[in-house]
Amino acid sequence: MPRPVAAHEPASRGALRRDAERNRDRIVRAARELFAERGLAVGFNEVAHHAGVGVGTVYRRFADKEELMHAALAEPLGELAEVAQRASQAERAWDGLELLLESITGLLVDNLGLRDVALGGGGWRLGRPTVELVAEVMKHLLDRARAEGDLRDGVVGDDVTMILWLVTDLAQHSVQVHPSLYRRYLQVMLDGLRASPGRTPLVERPAEQQTLTICRRWAGAPL
Protein backbone atom coordinates (compact mmCIF):
# COMPACT_ATOMS: atom_id res chain seq x y z
CA MET A 1 0.00 0.00 0.00
CA PRO A 2 1.58 3.38 -1.02
CA ARG A 3 2.55 5.88 1.63
CA PRO A 4 0.02 8.77 1.93
CA VAL A 5 2.80 11.35 1.90
CA ALA A 6 4.15 10.29 -1.47
CA ALA A 7 1.89 12.67 -3.38
CA HIS A 8 3.33 15.65 -1.45
CA GLU A 9 7.00 14.85 -1.98
CA PRO A 10 7.39 16.47 -5.45
CA ALA A 11 5.89 19.70 -4.12
CA SER A 12 8.30 19.59 -1.17
CA ARG A 13 11.24 19.11 -3.47
CA GLY A 14 9.97 22.02 -5.57
CA ALA A 15 9.78 24.23 -2.49
CA LEU A 16 13.36 23.30 -1.58
CA ARG A 17 14.54 24.17 -5.07
CA ARG A 18 12.78 27.53 -4.89
CA ASP A 19 14.38 28.22 -1.49
CA ALA A 20 17.78 27.31 -2.91
CA GLU A 21 17.25 29.63 -5.88
CA ARG A 22 16.15 32.47 -3.61
CA ASN A 23 19.21 31.99 -1.42
CA ARG A 24 21.45 31.97 -4.46
CA ASP A 25 19.91 35.19 -5.73
CA ARG A 26 20.39 36.82 -2.31
CA ILE A 27 24.02 35.73 -2.21
CA VAL A 28 24.74 37.02 -5.72
CA ARG A 29 23.03 40.34 -4.97
CA ALA A 30 24.98 40.70 -1.71
CA ALA A 31 28.26 39.85 -3.42
CA ARG A 32 27.57 42.31 -6.24
CA GLU A 33 26.93 45.10 -3.72
CA LEU A 34 29.99 44.34 -1.58
CA PHE A 35 32.34 43.86 -4.54
CA ALA A 36 31.15 47.17 -5.98
CA GLU A 37 31.66 48.99 -2.69
CA ARG A 38 34.88 47.38 -1.46
CA GLY A 39 36.50 45.43 -4.29
CA LEU A 40 37.20 41.72 -4.68
CA ALA A 41 38.94 41.23 -1.33
CA VAL A 42 35.55 40.60 0.31
CA GLY A 43 35.28 37.05 1.65
CA PHE A 44 32.49 34.45 1.90
CA ASN A 45 31.79 35.27 5.57
CA GLU A 46 31.11 38.91 4.74
CA VAL A 47 28.93 37.98 1.76
CA ALA A 48 26.94 35.53 3.89
CA HIS A 49 26.38 38.15 6.60
CA HIS A 50 25.27 40.75 4.05
CA ALA A 51 22.93 38.24 2.39
CA GLY A 52 21.44 37.13 5.72
CA VAL A 53 22.40 33.47 5.27
CA GLY A 54 24.90 31.13 6.87
CA VAL A 55 28.34 30.81 5.35
CA GLY A 56 27.63 27.13 4.75
CA THR A 57 24.82 28.16 2.41
CA VAL A 58 27.27 30.20 0.36
CA TYR A 59 29.61 27.22 0.07
CA ARG A 60 26.74 24.98 -1.00
CA ARG A 61 25.73 27.36 -3.77
CA PHE A 62 29.26 28.22 -4.98
CA ALA A 63 32.24 25.89 -5.22
CA ASP A 64 34.76 28.71 -4.81
CA LYS A 65 35.13 32.47 -4.81
CA GLU A 66 35.85 32.66 -8.53
CA GLU A 67 32.47 31.09 -9.29
CA LEU A 68 30.79 33.66 -7.03
CA MET A 69 32.69 36.53 -8.65
CA HIS A 70 31.65 35.29 -12.08
CA ALA A 71 27.97 35.34 -11.06
CA ALA A 72 28.18 38.69 -9.28
CA LEU A 73 30.10 40.49 -12.03
CA ALA A 74 28.31 39.06 -15.06
CA GLU A 75 25.93 42.03 -15.26
CA PRO A 76 28.58 44.78 -14.79
CA LEU A 77 30.84 43.08 -17.33
CA GLY A 78 27.90 42.98 -19.73
CA GLU A 79 27.47 46.75 -19.30
CA LEU A 80 31.16 47.22 -20.09
CA ALA A 81 30.84 45.16 -23.27
CA GLU A 82 27.71 47.08 -24.32
CA VAL A 83 29.53 50.42 -23.92
CA ALA A 84 32.40 49.14 -26.06
CA GLN A 85 29.99 48.06 -28.80
CA ARG A 86 28.29 51.48 -28.84
CA ALA A 87 31.62 53.30 -28.92
CA SER A 88 32.84 51.20 -31.84
CA GLN A 89 29.91 52.43 -33.94
CA ALA A 90 30.67 56.14 -33.54
CA GLU A 91 30.87 57.98 -36.86
CA ARG A 92 34.05 59.79 -35.81
CA ALA A 93 36.61 57.83 -33.83
CA TRP A 94 37.35 60.61 -31.34
CA ASP A 95 33.67 60.74 -30.32
CA GLY A 96 33.73 56.98 -29.76
CA LEU A 97 36.94 57.27 -27.76
CA GLU A 98 35.43 59.94 -25.50
CA LEU A 99 32.27 57.90 -25.03
CA LEU A 100 34.28 54.79 -24.21
CA LEU A 101 36.60 56.45 -21.70
CA GLU A 102 33.91 58.51 -19.98
CA SER A 103 31.55 55.53 -19.70
CA ILE A 104 34.22 53.07 -18.57
CA THR A 105 35.51 55.51 -15.97
CA GLY A 106 32.01 55.96 -14.56
CA LEU A 107 31.44 52.21 -14.38
CA LEU A 108 34.79 51.57 -12.68
CA VAL A 109 34.32 54.40 -10.19
CA ASP A 110 30.93 52.96 -9.21
CA ASN A 111 32.19 49.37 -8.98
CA LEU A 112 35.57 48.67 -7.41
CA GLY A 113 35.27 44.96 -8.13
CA LEU A 114 34.80 45.69 -11.81
CA ARG A 115 37.79 48.03 -11.61
CA ASP A 116 39.91 45.21 -10.19
CA VAL A 117 38.94 42.97 -13.09
CA ALA A 118 39.10 45.52 -15.90
CA LEU A 119 42.48 47.02 -14.97
CA GLY A 120 44.29 43.76 -14.35
CA GLY A 121 43.80 43.34 -10.62
CA GLY A 122 42.25 40.38 -8.81
CA GLY A 123 39.86 38.15 -10.75
CA TRP A 124 41.10 39.35 -14.13
CA ARG A 125 40.71 35.88 -15.66
CA LEU A 126 36.93 35.84 -15.29
CA GLY A 127 36.63 39.16 -17.13
CA ARG A 128 39.18 38.34 -19.80
CA PRO A 129 36.78 38.03 -22.79
CA THR A 130 35.21 41.42 -21.99
CA VAL A 131 38.54 43.10 -21.24
CA GLU A 132 39.94 41.80 -24.54
CA LEU A 133 36.85 43.09 -26.38
CA VAL A 134 37.28 46.56 -24.83
CA ALA A 135 41.00 46.54 -25.66
CA GLU A 136 40.25 45.60 -29.28
CA VAL A 137 37.68 48.38 -29.62
CA MET A 138 40.08 50.84 -27.97
CA LYS A 139 42.90 49.95 -30.38
CA HIS A 140 40.57 50.30 -33.36
CA LEU A 141 39.36 53.72 -32.17
CA LEU A 142 42.90 54.93 -31.50
CA ASP A 143 44.01 53.83 -34.98
CA ARG A 144 41.02 55.54 -36.58
CA ALA A 145 41.40 58.74 -34.52
CA ARG A 146 45.07 58.91 -35.48
CA ALA A 147 44.21 58.48 -39.18
CA GLU A 148 41.49 61.16 -38.88
CA GLY A 149 43.99 63.61 -37.40
CA ASP A 150 42.36 63.85 -33.95
CA LEU A 151 44.92 61.88 -31.91
CA ARG A 152 48.37 63.18 -31.09
CA ASP A 153 51.35 61.16 -32.31
CA GLY A 154 52.77 58.55 -29.98
CA VAL A 155 49.61 57.76 -27.99
CA VAL A 156 49.16 54.02 -27.37
CA GLY A 157 46.66 51.82 -25.58
CA ASP A 158 48.82 51.58 -22.45
CA ASP A 159 48.49 55.36 -22.04
CA VAL A 160 44.73 54.92 -21.78
CA THR A 161 45.14 52.18 -19.17
CA MET A 162 47.30 54.47 -17.04
CA ILE A 163 44.74 57.27 -17.35
CA LEU A 164 42.01 54.91 -16.12
CA TRP A 165 44.16 53.88 -13.14
CA LEU A 166 44.93 57.49 -12.23
CA VAL A 167 41.43 58.88 -12.58
CA THR A 168 39.64 56.00 -10.84
CA ASP A 169 42.18 56.05 -8.01
CA LEU A 170 41.57 59.78 -7.55
CA ALA A 171 37.83 59.07 -7.43
CA GLN A 172 38.23 56.72 -4.47
CA HIS A 173 39.72 59.54 -2.41
CA SER A 174 37.49 62.37 -3.66
CA VAL A 175 34.05 60.79 -4.02
CA GLN A 176 32.93 61.72 -0.49
CA VAL A 177 34.29 65.26 -0.84
CA HIS A 178 33.54 66.16 -4.47
CA PRO A 179 31.78 63.22 -6.24
CA SER A 180 32.19 64.48 -9.81
CA LEU A 181 35.76 65.74 -9.45
CA TYR A 182 37.31 62.81 -11.28
CA ARG A 183 35.50 63.95 -14.43
CA ARG A 184 37.46 67.21 -14.40
CA TYR A 185 40.78 65.41 -14.54
CA LEU A 186 39.53 62.91 -17.08
CA GLN A 187 38.74 65.91 -19.31
CA VAL A 188 42.24 67.29 -18.78
CA MET A 189 43.80 63.95 -19.69
CA LEU A 190 41.57 63.48 -22.72
CA ASP A 191 42.67 66.89 -23.96
CA GLY A 192 46.24 65.68 -23.56
CA LEU A 193 45.52 62.87 -26.04
CA ARG A 194 44.17 65.19 -28.73
CA ALA A 195 46.15 66.49 -31.65
CA SER A 196 44.50 69.86 -30.93
CA PRO A 197 43.21 70.40 -27.38
CA GLY A 198 39.44 70.60 -27.08
CA ARG A 199 37.45 73.48 -25.68
CA THR A 200 34.99 71.57 -23.48
CA PRO A 201 34.39 73.55 -20.26
CA LEU A 202 35.98 71.82 -17.30
CA VAL A 203 33.93 70.29 -14.51
CA GLU A 204 33.75 72.64 -11.51
CA ARG A 205 37.08 72.83 -9.69
CA PRO A 206 37.30 71.86 -6.01
CA ALA A 207 37.47 74.43 -3.25
CA GLU A 208 40.86 74.83 -1.57
CA GLN A 209 39.70 72.96 1.55
CA GLN A 210 38.31 70.13 -0.59
CA THR A 211 41.64 69.76 -2.36
CA LEU A 212 43.44 69.61 0.98
CA THR A 213 41.00 66.99 2.30
CA ILE A 214 41.36 64.85 -0.83
CA CYS A 215 45.16 65.02 -0.69
CA ARG A 216 45.12 63.95 2.96
CA ARG A 217 42.78 61.05 2.19
CA TRP A 218 45.02 59.96 -0.69
CA ALA A 219 48.11 60.12 1.50
CA GLY A 220 46.41 58.33 4.37
CA ALA A 221 47.08 61.30 6.65
CA PRO A 222 44.80 62.41 9.53
CA LEU A 223 41.95 64.63 8.33
TACOR-V981477 format. One line per field, one symbol per residue. burial: I if it has 24 or more other C-alpha atoms within 12 Angstrom, else O. A space follows every 50 residues. Layout:
burial=???
//
This chain:
burial=OOOOOOOOOOOOOOOOOOOOOOIIIIIIIIIIIIIIOIIIIIIIOOIIOI IIIOOOIIOOIIOOIIIIIIIIIIOIIIIIIIIIIIIIOOOIIIIIIIII IIIIIIIIIIIIIIIIIIIOOIIIOIIIOIIOIIIOIIIIIIIIIIOOOI IIOOIOOOOIIOIIIIIIIIIIIIIOIIIIIIIIIIIOIIIOIIOOOOOO OOOOOIOOOOOOOIOOOOOOOOO
//
